[in-house]
Amino acid sequence: MIDLSPIRGILFDIDGVLYVGPNIIDGAIEAVAELKQRGYRCRFITNTSTLSRASLHKKMTDLGFDITDREIISATRAAVIYLQHFVDPVCHLLLSDDVKYDFRQFRQVDDKADFVIVGDIGDAWSYKLLNTVFNELVHGAELIAIHKNRFWQTEHGLQIDIGGFISALEYASQKQATIIGKPSAEFFQSALTDLELPPEQVAIVGDDIDTDIGGGQNAGLTGILVKTGKYRDTYAKQSPITPNLTILSIAELPKVLP
């Protein structure tokens, strides 16, 4: 059994760990409340780019989670911080309207951009849109991906995520995207900085063995995989990544932590 006694902080993936769509994972609210009451420093990290941080916080509080917006660390917020390092960047935003509001400080265009920022846009994908972005990249724009997930879990089942579109654009343009969210080491480091803890004292709890567990372990964290959300037994067994611990759901987390 792995020694979890050094753990002082917890990074919770949100979608698939705490809820799926509008449905709360059984015991999630109680588990988070207990761990916070016991003194664990908690942050809630997500690659989700369909909701702004304000909307995400409202959704979580409406579902019953007692957290502050400051405890949410989103990949879209990390993308805003990344763009702030550039002087007056002109951006083509492939993001939901809600999330675009978080980028309002930047000039926005539909082509001929300095940066193309790609997030979750669902059915808006088309060959015409892909070709527009391809031509922007060929003519000098940089590609920023909020994440590069393969698939995600919805209340309707698994659905393809933006990773395939990012790979297609990289292949066609011969340009590598800058990946902002998980499994980026920089993303995990920003969360560690916010927690003010070293990686050996922090666990990542996630349903994605690639981005959550693999990304967290590469950053020095303890990886705890839950069998909810996008977890699939066959996929996990085929993965080269070995979680430090696997539990049925977040409801078990207070029992395994000291």
VODREN-819391 format. One line per 4 residues: number of its first residue (from 1); for each residue x, y, z of N, C-alpha, C, O. Coordinates in steps of 0.001 Angstrom, whole numbers, plus 500000, padded with zeros to 6 digits. Example, Ala and Ser with C-alpha at 12.3 -4.5 7.8 and 13.67 -1.06 7.14 Angstrom:
2
1	513190 494310 507800 512300 495500 507800 513200 496700 507800 514236 496681 508465 | 512850 497750 507080 513670 498940 507140 512900 500030 507870 513409 501138 508039
***
This chain:
258
1	500853 498800 500000 500000 500000 500000 500882 501241 500000 501828 501340 500781 | 500570 502177 499128 501361 503395 499037 501203 504245 500298 500127 504322 500891 | 502295 504870 500681 502287 505755 501848 501779 507128 501433 502446 507840 500682 | 500614 507497 501915 500023 508791 501585 500183 509800 502715 499590 510878 502674
5	500974 509460 503715 501125 510355 504870 501756 511712 504527 501471 512693 505214 | 502614 511807 503476 503170 513138 503168 502173 514099 502526 502449 515296 502448 | 501016 513607 502061 500095 514430 501282 499464 515519 502158 498881 515246 503207 | 499605 516763 501684 499017 517912 502367 498048 518688 501455 497221 519468 501927
9	498173 518456 500153 497335 519172 499203 496767 518225 498161 497364 517195 497848 | 495605 518583 497626 494926 517739 496641 494476 518592 495457 493838 519629 495633 | 494814 518145 494260 494284 518733 493033 493180 517809 492525 493434 516653 492186 | 491973 518320 492477 490837 517547 491981 490562 517911 490534 490288 519071 490227
13	490632 516925 489634 490018 517141 488337 488521 517304 488603 488001 516751 489572 | 487838 518049 487761 486435 518366 488051 485468 517432 487323 484765 516636 487946 | 485446 517544 485991 484485 516780 485202 484873 515304 485187 485976 514954 484768 | 483974 514448 485640 484251 513021 485695 484691 512555 487062 484633 511364 487366
17	485132 513488 487890 485551 513158 489257 484518 513655 490265 484141 512932 491187 | 484062 514900 490083 483057 515478 490976 481645 515346 490396 480677 515163 491135 | 481541 515438 489088 480243 515290 488435 480449 514922 486979 481553 515033 486447 | 479372 514483 486340 479330 514283 484891 478112 515038 484381 476975 514664 484667
21	478357 516107 483623 477249 516943 483186 476531 517528 484389 477157 518188 485218 | 475215 517296 484500 474464 517821 485652 474401 516848 486825 473765 517138 487838 | 475055 515699 486695 474916 514627 487683 476132 514554 488605 477253 514334 488147 | 475905 514738 489890 476977 514686 490877 477396 513236 491107 476549 512348 491212
25	478714 513000 491184 479217 511679 491564 478830 511436 493030 479038 512298 493884 | 478268 510260 493308 477811 509948 494667 478933 510164 495686 480030 509622 495545 | 478643 510957 496702 479596 511176 497790 480620 512255 497538 481454 512521 498404 | 480584 512900 496353 481620 513876 496009 481564 515113 496905 482595 515575 497392
29	480375 515641 497120 480237 516848 497939 480735 516588 499355 481457 517403 499929 | 480348 515458 499906 480737 515109 501271 482237 514866 501377 482861 515260 502362 | 482818 514220 500370 484253 513927 500398 485071 515209 500370 486018 515358 501142 | 484714 516132 499488 485439 517409 499398 485311 518171 500708 486297 518698 501223
33	484094 518230 501247 483870 518968 502497 484691 518381 503638 485279 519124 504424 | 484736 517054 503736 485487 516414 504820 486976 516671 504699 487639 516973 505691 | 487507 516552 503490 488946 516741 503309 489358 518183 503586 490420 518423 504159 | 488534 519134 503187 488827 520537 503495 488743 520773 505002 489556 521508 505562
37	487767 520155 505657 487616 520311 507097 488813 519721 507842 489194 520207 508906 | 489405 518658 507267 490568 518015 507882 491867 518764 507598 492929 518355 508066 | 491793 519851 506839 492955 520709 506658 493728 520523 505375 494765 521161 505190 | 493257 519667 504477 493947 519510 503191 493727 520764 502332 492610 521271 502232
41	494800 521247 501722 494679 522360 500791 494156 521808 499467 494721 520860 498922 | 493099 522387 498958 492435 521834 497777 492362 522864 496649 492093 524044 496874 | 492604 522391 495455 492379 523181 494256 491637 522294 493249 491767 521070 493261 | 490867 522935 492392 490020 522222 491446 490468 522623 490050 490284 523764 489628
45	491062 521660 489334 491720 521962 488074 490940 521349 486918 490365 520268 487039 | 490934 522056 485807 490133 521562 484691 490678 522036 483350 491203 523143 483227 | 490539 521171 482351 490816 521532 480965 489557 522044 480266 489621 522487 479120 | 488430 521985 480941 487162 522393 480334 487233 523822 479813 487641 524737 480528
49	486829 524003 478555 486848 525352 477983 485487 525724 477411 485398 526522 476479 | 484423 525141 477974 483069 525518 477572 482474 526547 478522 481483 527200 478195 | 483082 526694 479708 482576 527626 480702 483696 528540 481195 484827 528094 481389 | 483379 529810 481394 484321 530716 482045 484490 530272 483493 483708 529467 483999
53	485518 530806 484158 485724 530413 485547 484536 530831 486411 484145 530105 487325 | 483962 532002 486123 482800 532467 486884 481614 531520 486696 480932 531178 487662 | 481369 531098 485453 480257 530180 485190 480520 528811 485801 479604 528169 486314 | 481765 528366 485746 482120 527079 486335 481928 527108 487853 481421 526154 488443
57	482343 528217 488476 482157 528346 489915 480670 528338 490267 480262 527703 491240 | 479866 529042 489477 478423 529063 489734 477835 527663 489596 477011 527259 490416 | 478244 526921 488576 477730 525562 488394 478067 524701 489603 477217 523965 490104 | 479309 524794 490072 479735 523941 491179 479018 524312 492475 478618 523431 493236
61	478854 525599 492729 478148 526003 493948 476662 525670 493857 476041 525302 494855 | 476094 525800 492658 474689 525414 492478 474489 523922 492719 473438 523502 493203 | 475503 523121 492380 475417 521678 492625 475602 521338 494104 475242 520247 494548 | 476169 522287 494865 476306 522052 496301 477720 522023 496833 477919 521761 498020
65	478717 522285 495990 480108 522276 496446 480440 523619 497110 480149 524685 496566 | 481044 523546 498278 481414 524752 499025 482857 525112 498695 483788 524730 499404 | 483024 525861 497597 484366 526266 497163 484317 527725 496718 483247 528271 496447 | 485482 528339 496648 485576 529711 496152 486058 529681 494709 486642 528693 494263
69	485809 530775 493977 486288 530814 492592 487802 530801 492531 488374 530345 491541 | 488467 531296 493577 489923 531311 493606 490507 529895 493665 491657 529684 493282 | 489727 528939 494136 490217 527563 494234 490155 526831 492904 490666 525717 492792 | 489536 527438 491889 489428 526823 490570 490590 527301 489697 490792 528502 489515
73	491339 526355 489168 492444 526668 488258 492112 526044 486906 492199 524828 486729 | 491732 526895 485959 491296 526394 484658 492360 526621 483599 493175 527538 483700 | 492338 525769 482581 493286 525914 481477 493023 527201 480702 493954 527802 480167 | 491754 527632 480637 491472 528877 479919 492081 530078 480654 492589 531003 480020
77	492029 530060 481977 492663 531137 482739 494177 531118 482505 494798 532173 482377 | 494765 529932 482449 496200 529817 482188 496545 530355 480801 497618 530926 480606 | 495636 530176 479833 495869 530701 478483 495869 532224 478476 496674 532841 477779 | 494979 532829 479241 494951 534299 479357 496275 534803 479913 496853 535760 479398
81	496753 534149 480973 498022 534546 481589 499169 534394 480588 500059 535243 480533 | 499154 533319 479798 500182 533093 478785 500189 534229 477755 501252 534735 477399 | 499026 534621 477286 498935 535668 476257 499345 537031 476791 499780 537890 476024 | 499214 537237 478075 499596 538518 478668 501098 538792 478587 501541 539918 478814
85	501878 537759 478262 503316 537939 478110 503681 538596 476773 504834 538970 476560 | 502696 538737 475870 502953 539297 474548 502359 540702 474454 501392 541024 475145 | 502949 541535 473590 502484 542909 473407 501349 542932 472381 501561 542644 471203 | 500162 543270 472831 498987 543435 471975 498789 542263 471003 498749 542472 469790
89	498665 541039 471519 498467 539892 470627 497090 539916 469967 496079 540159 470626 | 497064 539663 468668 495803 539594 467932 495372 538122 467900 496122 537258 467447 | 494156 537849 468384 493744 536472 468654 492518 536056 467838 491551 536805 467707 | 492589 534851 467301 491420 534198 466723 490979 533157 467740 491685 532178 467980
93	489820 533367 468331 489362 532529 469435 488363 531484 468959 487245 531818 468566 | 488766 530227 468995 487832 529125 468745 487407 528602 470110 487868 527556 470567 | 486517 529354 470747 486072 529099 472110 484576 529370 472198 484006 530027 471327 | 483947 528865 473244 482544 529180 473474 482405 530668 473785 483356 531304 474240
97	481222 531217 473538 480995 532643 473774 481239 533004 475240 481764 534078 475535 | 480866 532128 476144 481053 532394 477570 482531 532547 477900 482915 533448 478646 | 483354 531673 477349 484786 531702 477638 485461 532879 476930 486430 533433 477448 | 484964 533263 475761 485549 534398 475047 485559 535662 475911 486429 536520 475759
101	484595 535764 476806 484526 536943 477669 485785 537075 478518 486216 538188 478818 | 486379 535945 478906 487600 535968 479709 488791 536523 478923 489796 536918 479515 | 488679 536553 477583 489762 537023 476713 489476 538418 476161 490108 538840 475192 | 488539 539132 476763 488076 540408 476212 489171 541471 476158 489040 542451 475424
105	490255 541291 476927 491335 542294 476923 492168 542250 475645 492945 543169 475383 | 492015 541193 474849 492831 541028 473648 492035 541378 472393 490820 541187 472346 | 492733 541892 471374 492100 542133 470078 491720 540803 469447 492501 539852 469476 | 490509 540737 468872 489994 539489 468335 489614 539636 466869 488981 540615 466473
109	490011 538642 466065 489712 538621 464630 489270 537211 464244 489384 536277 465038 | 488762 537065 463015 488350 535753 462511 489354 535150 461540 489197 534005 461116 | 490387 535912 461183 491493 535385 460386 492672 536353 460518 492546 537427 461106 | 493801 535959 459969 495016 536779 460006 495403 537166 461439 495708 538323 461731
113	495381 536178 462305 495695 536413 463711 497165 536127 464001 497853 535485 463208 | 497638 536617 465158 498959 536237 465662 498886 534885 466374 499816 534080 466321 | 497754 534663 467040 497550 533428 467794 496151 532891 467512 495170 533635 467499 | 496085 531578 467284 494794 530899 467193 494639 530066 468460 495439 529168 468723
117	493602 530370 469245 493398 529690 470521 492226 528737 470367 491105 529164 470091 | 492481 527452 470545 491470 526429 470281 491026 525776 471581 491835 525288 472370 | 489706 525785 471777 489099 525101 472916 487928 524264 472442 487877 523840 471288 | 486994 524032 473340 485846 523175 473033 484761 523984 472326 484159 524878 472923
121	484510 523667 471045 483478 524391 470288 482439 523443 469704 481591 523865 468918 | 482495 522174 470078 481442 521225 469708 481192 521129 468221 482112 520884 467440 | 479929 521323 467827 479515 521130 466438 479939 522262 465505 479639 522218 464312 | 480618 523257 466020 481062 524368 465166 482201 523966 464236 482507 524688 463288
125	482836 522815 464499 483909 522378 463612 483381 522087 462216 482302 521516 462052 | 484159 522490 461208 483835 522200 459809 485136 522191 459019 486171 522653 459501 | 485075 521664 457810 486264 521691 456957 486668 523125 456662 487856 523445 456627 | 485674 523995 456448 485962 525396 456157 486728 526044 457312 487697 526768 457087
129	486294 525784 458537 486965 526360 459702 488373 525801 459848 489313 526552 460106 | 488529 524496 459686 489863 523889 459773 490800 524495 458727 491967 524760 459015 | 490294 524709 457534 491134 525262 456469 491498 526716 456744 492603 527152 456421 | 490575 527468 457338 490880 528853 457726 492038 528874 458723 492987 529643 458572
133	491947 528025 459735 493002 527972 460748 494303 527483 460138 495370 528020 460436 | 494226 526462 459280 495420 525955 458609 496150 527072 457878 497372 527187 457981 | 495415 527895 457142 496038 528988 456394 496611 530058 457315 497644 530651 457004 | 495960 530310 458433 496524 531247 459406 497875 530733 459921 498833 531496 460042
137	497937 529443 460218 499178 528863 460740 500284 528902 459686 501435 529207 460000 | 499936 528593 458439 500918 528614 457355 501487 530027 457169 502646 530195 456790 | 500658 531031 457440 501091 532415 457254 501617 533058 458536 501701 534282 458638 | 501967 532230 459503 502709 532753 460641 502048 532743 461990 502716 533004 462991
141	500759 532452 462069 500090 532424 463370 500590 531252 464209 501010 530226 463676 | 500537 531420 465524 500890 530344 466451 499612 529677 466952 498586 530328 467149 | 499700 528360 467155 498546 527575 467596 498627 527320 469099 499602 526756 469596 | 497594 527742 469807 497514 527508 471245 496315 526605 471508 495185 526948 471160
145	496560 525464 472114 495487 524531 472451 495225 524591 473953 496140 524424 474758 | 493971 524829 474321 493620 524822 475743 493972 523475 476348 494386 523395 477505 | 493809 522423 475571 494240 521072 475974 494310 520221 474714 494060 520707 473611 | 494650 518955 474884 494735 518054 473734 494143 516692 474105 494697 515646 473769
149	493022 516728 474796 492375 515484 475222 491833 514703 474036 491370 515277 473051 | 491899 513381 474152 491379 512517 473089 489849 512456 473105 489203 512580 472064 | 489286 512265 474287 487835 512130 474409 487426 512574 475803 488268 512739 476686 | 486113 512768 475995 485622 513154 477304 484272 512494 477559 483582 512064 476635
153	483918 512428 478835 482685 511766 479241 481571 512792 479402 481734 513790 480103 | 480440 512543 478750 479258 513380 478922 478132 512510 479465 478278 511294 479593 | 477003 513149 479784 475853 512368 480245 475303 511480 479142 474492 510592 479404 | 475749 511717 477886 475317 510916 476748 476362 509861 476353 476172 509148 475367
157	477451 509757 477105 478508 508803 476797 479787 509499 476364 479897 510721 476456 | 480762 508714 475889 482027 509277 475443 481841 510073 474147 481067 509692 473269 | 482574 511192 474054 482579 511978 472822 484007 512389 472506 484821 512607 473403 | 484301 512493 471202 485631 512907 470775 485905 514322 471288 485015 515173 471294
161	487132 514561 471712 487528 515870 472203 488394 516571 471152 488532 516079 470032 | 488974 517716 471512 489650 518547 470500 491035 518034 470124 491644 518555 469190 | 491547 517025 470828 492898 516539 470541 493094 516119 469096 494149 516372 468514 | 492079 515472 468504 492182 515040 467118 492278 516213 466152 493010 516145 465165
165	491551 517279 466426 491607 518473 465581 492966 519169 465712 493526 519656 464729 | 493481 519206 466941 494805 519811 467154 495864 519031 466387 496716 519626 465726 | 495815 517703 466470 496792 516871 465754 496694 517072 464249 497713 517121 463561 | 495477 517189 463736 495292 517404 462296 495909 518737 461864 496574 518809 460831
169	495693 519776 462645 496249 521094 462316 497771 521088 462412 498448 521709 461593 | 498312 520388 463412 499766 520281 463539 500354 519552 462333 501356 519982 461761 | 499723 518455 461961 500226 517648 460840 500207 518441 459537 501179 518428 458781 | 499084 519141 459274 498942 519857 458010 499863 521070 457931 500441 521348 456880
173	499998 521794 459044 500772 523042 459023 502238 522850 459368 503050 523756 459180 | 502580 521654 459879 503933 521362 460358 504361 522314 461481 505533 522666 461610 | 503377 522716 462285 503624 523547 463459 503128 522815 464694 502066 522194 464672 | 503895 522889 465764 503481 522281 467020 502670 523274 467833 503030 524445 467951
177	501575 522791 468388 500750 523639 469245 501399 523810 470613 502117 522929 471086 | 501142 524935 471233 501476 525139 472642 500291 524640 473454 499196 525195 473365 | 500509 523592 474246 499438 522998 475049 499427 523679 476412 500426 523655 477131 | 498293 524288 476767 498219 525079 477983 497826 524241 479201 498473 524336 480244
181	496795 523439 479090 496261 522707 480241 496974 521400 480514 498088 521173 480042 | 496320 520542 481282 496871 519218 481551 497099 518481 480238 496256 518594 479348 | 498172 517742 480063 499188 517343 481051 500425 518238 481097 501487 517793 481531 | 500306 519479 480662 501456 520385 480650 502077 520516 482040 501375 520746 483025
185	503390 520369 482107 504095 520509 483380 503932 521909 483952 503868 522091 485168 | 503863 522907 483056 503697 524288 483505 502348 524493 484192 502240 525260 485148 | 501333 523808 483701 500005 523929 484307 500013 523365 485729 499482 523979 486654 | 500617 522198 485887 500699 521608 487223 501568 522457 488143 501280 522581 489334
189	502626 523038 487597 503496 523874 488419 502751 525107 488907 502955 525544 490040 | 501894 525673 488071 501124 526837 488506 500186 526475 489643 499956 527277 490548 | 499641 525256 489594 498768 524808 490681 499564 524585 491963 499092 524921 493050 | 500759 524026 491846 501617 523825 493016 502011 525166 493632 502048 525312 494853
193	502304 526135 492778 502650 527464 493267 501489 528062 494041 501681 528688 495084 | 500278 527866 493523 499093 528392 494190 498858 527706 495537 498424 528344 496496 | 499143 526414 495604 498993 525666 496854 500108 525974 497852 499949 525776 499057 | 501238 526460 497336 502430 526709 498154 502911 525409 498815 503228 525364 500004
197	502950 524350 497986 503413 523050 498456 504334 522431 497408 504172 522695 496217 | 505303 521608 497834 506144 520888 496878 505367 519712 496295 504401 519255 496906 | 505768 519212 495123 505003 518149 494457 504867 516871 495271 503856 516177 495163 | 505867 516550 496081 505792 515307 496855 504736 515361 497958 504437 514344 498583
201	504174 516542 498196 503119 516671 499211 501734 516875 498594 500784 517244 499285 | 501634 516631 497286 500367 516887 496592 499945 515666 495780 500773 515013 495145 | 498647 515367 495808 498068 514296 494997 497147 514896 493948 496475 515897 494197 | 497121 514277 492773 496170 514625 491735 495136 513503 491679 495491 512329 491572
205	493873 513865 491751 492781 512891 491687 492059 513092 490366 491485 514156 490134 | 492076 512088 489495 491493 512264 488176 490942 510987 487584 491236 509885 488046 | 490118 511161 486527 489533 510021 485822 490239 509731 484506 489926 508754 483827 | 491204 510597 484145 491928 510461 482876 493350 510003 483176 494152 510755 483729
209	493652 508765 482807 494964 508205 483130 496085 508913 482380 497229 508910 482836 | 495777 509517 481242 496793 510206 480450 497076 511603 480996 498182 511881 481458 | 496077 512476 480940 496313 513877 481274 496383 514131 482772 497208 514923 483228 | 495526 513466 483541 495514 513684 484992 496663 512949 485668 497525 513564 486296
213	496663 511639 485532 497624 510815 486264 499018 510928 485653 499987 511203 486360 | 499120 510718 484347 500428 510807 483695 501029 512192 483809 502209 512341 484125 | 500211 513211 483549 500705 514587 483656 501119 514935 485065 502161 515555 485280 | 500296 514533 486035 500624 514807 487430 501884 514104 487891 502723 514702 488565
217	502021 512844 487534 503219 512089 487931 504468 512680 487297 505516 512738 487940 | 504376 513115 486057 505542 513733 485410 505975 515006 486123 507138 515403 486060 | 505016 515643 486804 505322 516862 487566 505703 516550 489014 505934 517459 489811 | 505767 515253 489349 506204 514852 490678 505101 514595 491676 505380 514365 492852
221	503827 514628 491231 502698 514429 492130 502357 512944 492276 502781 512113 491473 | 501591 512632 493304 501031 511298 493485 499732 511210 492688 498853 512058 492839 | 499609 510197 491848 498450 510065 490975 497429 509085 491505 497721 507900 491665 | 496219 509580 491779 495130 508733 492271 494032 508698 491213 493382 509709 490949
225	493832 507532 490612 492864 507358 489527 491523 506903 490097 491467 505989 490920 | 490443 507548 489651 489100 507130 490051 488418 506431 488879 488655 506754 487715 | 487569 505469 489214 486886 504679 488191 485511 505268 487861 484517 504549 487763 | 485483 506578 487695 484260 507259 487280 484577 508094 486043 485713 508102 485568
229	483565 508800 485521 483804 509661 484367 484250 508893 483144 483604 507925 482741 | 485364 509324 482545 485844 508711 481309 486639 507431 481537 487076 506795 480579 | 486830 507045 482811 487601 505829 483091 486996 504638 482361 485786 504417 482396 | 487858 503877 481700 487490 502610 481080 488557 501594 481442 489746 501843 481245
233	488142 500457 481969 489072 499463 482492 490062 498994 481415 491263 498912 481669 | 489561 498691 480231 490437 498194 479157 491476 499242 478775 492653 498923 478607 | 491038 500495 478638 491953 501575 478269 493035 501753 479331 494212 501915 479006 | 492628 501721 480607 493587 501906 481699 494616 500775 481724 495797 501018 481970
237	494177 499549 481475 495092 498402 481500 496087 498451 480343 497204 497949 480471 | 495703 499043 479226 496595 499138 478075 497578 500299 478189 498546 500373 477433 | 497333 501196 479127 498165 502392 479249 499529 502064 479848 499623 501202 480722 | 500580 502730 479396 501899 502564 480017 502005 503268 481367 503004 503116 482071
241	500986 504033 481728 500990 504785 482987 500409 503935 484102 499364 503306 483935 | 501090 503917 485239 500616 503167 486397 500275 504139 487514 501171 504778 488065 | 498992 504265 487863 498627 505160 488962 499283 504703 490267 499546 503517 490463 | 499538 505658 491147 500026 505296 492473 498949 504589 493270 499243 503763 494134
245	497692 504918 492974 496561 504309 493661 495338 504426 492765 495151 505441 492093 | 494503 503387 492753 493238 503425 492026 492108 503151 493008 492156 502182 493766 | 491081 504018 492991 489926 503850 493870 488650 503904 493035 488663 504376 491898 | 487554 503419 493604 486306 503360 492857 485796 504753 492516 485363 504999 491390
249	485844 505660 493479 485349 507016 493244 485917 507940 494304 486579 507497 495243 | 485654 509226 494144 486122 510209 495101 485554 509957 496497 486140 510378 497494 | 484413 509271 496566 483819 508983 497875 484756 508188 498774 484655 508256 499999 | 485691 507414 498150 486630 506605 498927 487841 507393 499398 488591 506916 500249
253	488045 508599 498856 489285 509328 499120 489511 509633 500601 490629 509445 501082 | 488497 510097 501353 488743 510355 502780 489164 509114 503560 489830 509220 504590 | 488775 507940 503069 489128 506706 503780 490592 506314 503573 491192 505681 504442 | 491167 506684 502434 492536 506249 502138 493578 507298 502537 494764 506985 502645
257	493140 508537 502755 494066 509572 503183 494136 509624 504719 493114 509464 505386 | 495321 509843 505277 495451 509842 506755 494782 511062 507390 494801 511210 508612
***
